Amino acid sequence: MRRNNQHLLRLLLTGLLIAGPAYLTLAPSAEAQRHAAPLRIFGYFQSQFYHQEWLGGGGDQNSFQLQQLNLMLQKDLARRWTAFVNFEVVNNFSSFRDWGSFNLEEAWIRWRFDNRLSLRLGLQIPTFNNLNTIKNRTPVIPYIIRPLPYERSFEEFIRIDEYIPQQAYVQAFGWLPIGSAKIDYAAYLGNSANINEDSDLGQTGIDTTDLLLFGGRIGMRWGDFKAGASITYDEYVLGNSVAIIEMEPEQPSTNKVPRLRLGGDLSFRLGPIFSENEIINVRYDESGPVSDLDILFYYLTLGVATDEGVQVYASYWRTDESLVTDIEDLDLTLDIYGLGIVVPVSGAFFYKAQYARVEQEFKPDVNGVTSQAINYFSMAISVSF
């Protein structure tokens, strides 16, 4: 990981050194510069302190953490064309210390006809439920720790790419007016789950099959009410060295296992009361030669916002999933009860506090343990710039 991050940083610096002289050589005329749109540089970051307490003893910890930073670049290239790049830094990133991660999250160009139709080409975060495309805008959302499928700082130990699509490369989206309401839609294509992550096997980051990810969302907005349904479909190739699902020994390596993600979202604001709710169901073809790896996740949030912008909320998250280990298959259930508060300092700077009680249950047990509970307290600053 350290070698890859250092290599990526070297490439970025080399590109800047090459592009600088080239830009000076090929700079447009003064007249063209006056009509060119400026490059916008902006972003978000969230830094937190947390205390984690394992009930029953052991494992307690305190830590400061730069949880996430997103640096974004945007430029209007022509009347209907916009380019966008999004770099993401997670978990106190340091290539020297081998901490966290540095990712190119997005690099796309958008053609916009009007509100009814836009076409986005290139690496992008696809539309899925309500939270996926805004999960990196930490000042906009009330949470410090986001609902688990959207919490990138947990990616090292939670397989969040199973819950939601992380990348697409072609997407058409827009909205249509229906009376006083608006119908939102999005449809996209991307790579399947069969991505090469081992340089010894050839070029990394590419799909090793002829499969594709298909996905989309259809929704409705009416005033402060928003609801929608999302879906993605792709397939794993069993026996492929880059697929995460293990094939049963007697099955041929050409077997494909379809994966279907279904999502639903509902959010609304009624006076000072607001609510955000989502459900995600990941289904595998159970007639195939794999263990039951289906996932069910949902969260419910209900809160109150004052005229000054202070938000107080309560939330409940639930996860049911099966894990394949080297020893045995496990059924894991997580129940998370949370409370939180957001206090604005300005329109771009917020204080946050959050408490969560996490209750884990394993079937069968793990080293004789069938259940565990954790108290998690956190405070954070969330900034846009």
Number of C-alpha atoms within 10 A of each C-alpha: 11 15 10 11 18 16 12 15 13 12 12 12 11 11 11 12 11 11 12 10 11 11 10 9 9 8 11 12 8 9 8 9 11 10 8 14 13 12 13 12 12 13 19 21 22 25 18 20 16 18 15 17 18 15 15 9 7 8 10 13 11 12 10 15 17 19 23 26 25 22 16 18 15 19 17 17 15 11 10 12 16 16 19 19 19 20 16 21 22 23 19 20 20 16 18 10 9 14 14 20 21 23 13 15 17 19 19 18 21 20 17 18 13 10 11 14 15 18 18 21 17 19 21 24 20 24 27 28 26 23 19 16 15 13 19 23 19 24 24 16 14 22 22 26 21 17 20 21 23 21 17 22 21 17 16 10 7 14 12 17 14 16 21 23 25 19 21 24 19 18 22 18 20 18 20 14 13 11 7 8 15 17 18 19 21 21 21 22 19 23 21 24 24 24 20 20 16 12 9 8 10 11 13 13 13 14 18 20 16 8 16 17 19 18 24 21 23 20 20 20 19 14 12 11 15 20 21 21 21 23 23 21 19 20 21 23 24 24 19 20 17 18 18 15 17 15 19 14 9 7 13 12 14 11 16 17 19 15 22 19 23 22 24 21 21 19 19 18 17 11 10 12 15 19 18 19 21 22 19 24 20 21 17 19 16 14 7 16 18 17 16 18 20 20 19 19 21 20 20 18 17 18 19 18 17 11 7 8 16 16 20 21 20 18 20 18 21 19 19 16 17 18 14 16 8 5 6 9 15 19 16 19 19 19 18 22 18 20 19 21 21 25 17 17 13 10 11 13 16 22 21 23 22 22 21 22 19 19 17 16 19 17 14 14 13 12 6 8 11 13 15 14 17 18 18 19 19 20 20 23 22 27 22 18 10
